[in-house]
Amino acid sequence: MIGGLSLYTNRSNSFLATLPAQDLYKNILPNTTGSEKSWGLGLNLFGDALQIRATHYDDLQKNAQTTDLSTMAQRVLRMDFYTSGAGSPTPYLNLYNNATHWVQFSNPSWSTTQIATEVQKEMGFSAADNTYYSNATPPIGATADVRSVGTEIEINYNPTHYWTVAVAATKLEQSNNNIDKALVNWINDRMSIWTTIVDPSITTANATTENNPNKLWWLHHYSAAPSTGQAASFAITAQTPADNFNAFVKAPFAVMQAQEGKTSPEIRPYSFRLSTSLQLAGLSANKYLRGVTVGGAVRWEDKAAIGYNGIMADPSTGVYTSLNPDSPIYDKAHYYVDLFAAYRTKMWSNKVGVTVQFNVQNLGETGRLQPIGAFPDGTISTYRIVDPQKFILSVSFEL
């Protein structure tokens, strides 16, 4: 009954030449390297009619430039500088431009050099730093080690010469480790300046309105870009640098740090696929039916986190101040159905093989918006478009 049993193992190392990038301290990031260990077994039964293959793997990518961490680094950089290109949603808040404005506002007769010298004294960055970071080349990024551990099981069964069945099941766990220390250190280094530096161009009236008696840049509601000779812009509904940092850096980065070394809920842990095809020649000798093959597949994927529920430090304010890494917001599991029918024949004196095939992808799907992001209150923030079912007719020739 046993046609064959095989055991296998594999160890490999890899090197990925990634696009150049640098950390916040201008250190060039290393290329990503990887190592993989895998082992498993293969089993053939009933004269190879049933084939089973199971594989377990452990894949480690060191110094991977993950999109999420690089985004965090760029957001942190924008607290101090107005960066060029796409991705500067907070031009009113950056510290360098505002510091330049208030030094000039307080000292209207100073030269450009004198202003730049005072700005560097107050916030710790020179005019050359501003030029460098505003259009950093190579771009700013951050790294982490990404570990993927999974198990794959594949079963192929041919009950007859005309009928095939295939099953595939996957379990995957992914975690981030060794989060870029440069990003953590930069935030710690800058926080003492961000939270204490004073903007003397803030009017006393506006400071009173926003409960900011010390006229701190960190707590001011800037509503427009700095204007020479004018007091700091203000609108009580505008975002403060602290608000921006808490929402776009502190909250999501805290989740990343809390989950370091833990399985990421954003990765769908389980997936399953069942497919089959049947040649009608195994059921009928009819000359037309003998050329027909029908089949289909069912695909299923597990739920995945698309955000995290928020935590309110003071429920009376209705403001979420952090995210709860132990309370993910999930997108539900999904399944999909595909069908096909094909007819194969020969034409032109049996010299040319012709196959006409009709496929239906995602049977029954009417089109929808699938959530891929959520606000801290559970409201969906981002969607992707899921296309309705597709009907595909193709013709191929074999000469």
Residue pairs with C-beta under 8 A, 6 or more apart in sequence:
1 45
1 46
2 43
2 44
2 45
3 44
3 45
3 46
3 47
3 48
4 42
4 43
4 44
5 41
5 42
5 43
5 44
6 41
6 42
6 43
7 39
7 40
7 41
7 42
8 39
8 40
8 41
8 42
9 37
9 38
9 39
9 40
10 36
10 37
10 38
10 39
11 35
11 36
11 37
12 35
12 36
13 33
13 34
13 35
13 36
14 33
14 34
14 35
14 36
15 31
15 32
15 33
15 34
16 31
16 32
16 33
16 34
16 61
17 31
18 29
18 31
18 32
18 65
19 65
19 138
20 28
20 29
20 138
21 28
21 29
21 65
21 70
21 138
21 139
21 140
21 141
22 28
22 29
22 136
22 138
22 139
22 140
22 141
23 29
23 73
23 140
23 141
23 142
23 180
23 182
23 183
24 73
24 76
24 77
24 140
24 142
24 182
24 183
24 186
25 182
25 185
25 186
26 132
27 182
28 138
29 63
29 65
29 141
29 142
29 143
30 63
30 143
31 63
32 61
32 62
32 63
32 64
32 65
32 143
33 61
33 62
33 63
34 59
34 60
34 61
34 62
35 59
35 60
35 62
36 57
36 58
36 59
36 60
37 57
37 58
38 55
38 56
38 57
38 58
39 55
39 56
40 53
40 54
40 55
40 56
41 53
41 54
42 51
42 52
42 53
43 51
43 52
43 53
44 50
44 51
44 52
45 51
45 52
49 157
49 158
49 159
50 155
50 156
50 157
50 158
51 154
51 155
51 156
51 157
52 153
52 154
52 155
53 153
53 154
53 155
54 151
54 152
54 153
54 154
55 151
55 152
55 153
56 150
56 151
57 148
57 149
57 150
57 151
57 152
58 147
58 148
58 149
59 147
59 148
59 149
60 145
60 146
60 147
60 148
61 145
61 146
61 147
61 148
62 145
62 178
63 143
63 145
64 143
64 144
64 145
64 146
65 141
65 142
65 143
66 142
66 143
66 144
66 146
66 176
68 252
68 256
69 141
69 142
69 143
69 144
69 176
69 179
69 180
69 183
69 256
70 139
70 140
70 141
70 142
72 142
72 183
72 249
72 252
72 253
72 256
73 140
73 141
73 142
73 180
73 182
73 183
73 186
74 83
74 87
74 139
74 140
75 248
75 249
76 183
76 186
76 187
76 190
76 249
77 83
77 133
77 136
77 140
78 87
78 88
78 89
78 90
78 93
78 94
79 93
79 94
79 95
79 190
79 194
79 241
79 244
79 245
79 249
80 94
80 95
80 96
80 123
80 125
80 133
80 190
81 94
81 95
81 96
81 125
81 130
81 133
81 134
82 88
82 91
82 94
82 96
82 97
82 134
83 133
83 134
83 135
83 136
84 134
84 135
85 135
90 239
90 244
91 97
91 225
92 222
92 223
92 224
92 225
92 233
92 238
93 222
93 239
93 240
93 241
93 244
95 123
95 193
95 194
95 197
95 217
95 241
96 119
96 123
96 125
96 130
97 225
97 226
98 199
98 217
98 222
98 226
98 232
99 119
99 122
99 123
99 197
99 199
99 217
100 115
100 116
100 119
100 226
101 201
101 226
101 227
101 228
101 232
102 199
102 200
102 201
102 226
102 232
103 110
103 115
103 118
103 119
103 122
104 110
104 115
104 228
104 229
105 200
105 201
105 228
105 229
105 230
105 231
106 200
106 201
107 114
107 115
107 118
108 229
110 118
116 126
116 127
119 125
119 127
120 126
120 127
120 129
122 197
123 193
123 197
124 193
125 133
133 140
142 179
142 180
142 182
142 183
143 180
144 176
144 177
144 178
144 179
144 180
145 176
145 177
145 178
146 174
146 175
146 176
146 177
147 174
147 175
147 176
147 177
148 172
148 173
148 174
149 172
149 173
149 174
150 170
150 171
150 172
150 173
151 170
151 171
152 168
152 169
152 170
153 167
153 168
153 169
153 170
154 166
154 167
154 168
155 165
155 166
155 167
155 168
156 164
156 165
156 166
157 164
157 165
157 166
157 167
158 164
158 165
159 165
160 282
161 282
162 278
162 279
162 280
162 281
162 282
162 283
163 276
163 277
163 278
163 279
163 282
164 276
164 277
165 274
165 275
165 276
166 273
166 274
166 275
166 276
167 272
167 273
167 274
168 272
168 273
169 270
169 271
169 272
169 273
170 270
170 271
170 272
171 269
171 270
172 267
172 268
172 269
172 270
172 271
173 263
173 264
173 267
173 269
174 263
174 264
174 267
175 259
175 260
175 261
175 262
175 263
175 264
176 256
176 259
176 260
176 261
176 264
177 260
177 261
179 256
179 257
179 260
183 253
184 257
187 249
187 253
194 217
194 218
194 241
194 245
195 216
195 218
195 242
196 216
196 218
197 216
197 217
197 218
198 214
198 215
198 216
198 217
199 215
199 216
199 217
199 220
199 232
200 215
201 230
201 231
201 232
202 212
202 215
202 220
202 231
202 232
202 234
203 231
203 232
203 234
206 220
206 221
206 231
206 232
206 234
207 213
207 214
207 215
207 220
209 234
209 236
210 219
210 220
210 221
210 234
210 236
210 240
211 219
212 219
212 220
217 241
218 240
218 241
218 242
219 240
219 241
219 242
220 232
220 234
220 240
220 241
221 234
221 235
221 236
221 237
221 238
221 239
221 240
222 232
222 233
222 234
222 238
222 239
222 240
222 241
223 233
223 234
223 235
223 238
224 233
225 233
226 232
226 233
227 233
246 321
246 322
250 322
251 310
251 320
251 321
251 322
251 323
251 376
252 323
254 322
254 323
254 325
255 308
255 323
255 325
258 325
258 326
259 325
263 269
264 305
265 304
265 305
265 328
265 330
266 304
266 305
266 306
267 304
268 301
268 302
268 303
268 304
269 302
270 301
270 302
271 299
271 300
271 301
271 302
272 299
272 300
273 297
273 298
273 299
273 300
274 297
274 298
275 295
275 296
275 297
275 298
276 295
276 296
276 297
277 293
277 294
277 295
277 340
278 293
278 294
278 295
279 292
279 293
280 289
280 290
280 292
280 293
280 294
281 289
281 290
281 291
283 289
284 290
291 343
291 344
291 345
292 341
292 342
292 343
293 341
293 342
293 343
293 344
294 339
294 340
294 341
294 342
295 339
295 340
296 337
296 338
296 339
296 340
297 337
297 338
298 335
298 336
298 337
299 335
299 336
299 337
299 338
300 333
300 334
300 335
300 336
301 333
301 334
301 335
302 333
303 330
303 331
303 332
303 333
304 330
304 331
305 328
305 329
305 330
305 331
306 329
306 330
306 331
306 371
306 372
306 373
306 374
306 380
306 382
307 328
307 329
307 373
307 374
307 375
307 376
307 378
307 381
308 323
308 324
308 325
308 327
308 328
308 329
308 376
309 323
309 324
309 327
309 328
309 329
309 376
309 377
309 378
310 320
310 321
310 322
310 323
310 324
310 375
310 376
310 377
311 320
311 321
311 322
311 323
311 324
311 376
312 318
312 319
312 320
312 321
313 319
313 321
313 322
320 376
320 377
323 376
329 374
329 378
331 370
331 371
331 372
334 370
336 362
336 365
337 362
337 363
337 364
338 359
338 360
338 361
338 362
338 363
339 359
339 360
339 363
340 357
340 358
340 359
340 360
341 357
341 358
342 355
342 356
342 357
342 358
343 355
343 356
343 357
344 353
344 354
344 355
345 353
345 354
346 352
346 353
346 354
347 354
351 399
352 397
352 398
352 399
353 397
353 398
354 395
354 396
354 397
354 398
355 395
355 396
355 398
356 393
356 394
356 395
357 393
357 394
357 395
357 396
358 391
358 392
358 393
359 390
359 391
359 392
359 393
359 394
360 389
360 390
360 391
360 392
361 389
361 390
361 392
362 386
362 387
362 388
362 389
362 390
363 389
364 389
365 386
365 387
365 388
365 389
366 388
366 389
367 385
367 386
367 387
367 388
368 386
369 383
369 384
369 385
369 386
370 383
370 384
370 385
370 386
371 380
371 382
371 383
372 382
372 383
372 384
373 380
373 381
373 382
373 383
374 380
374 381
374 382
375 381
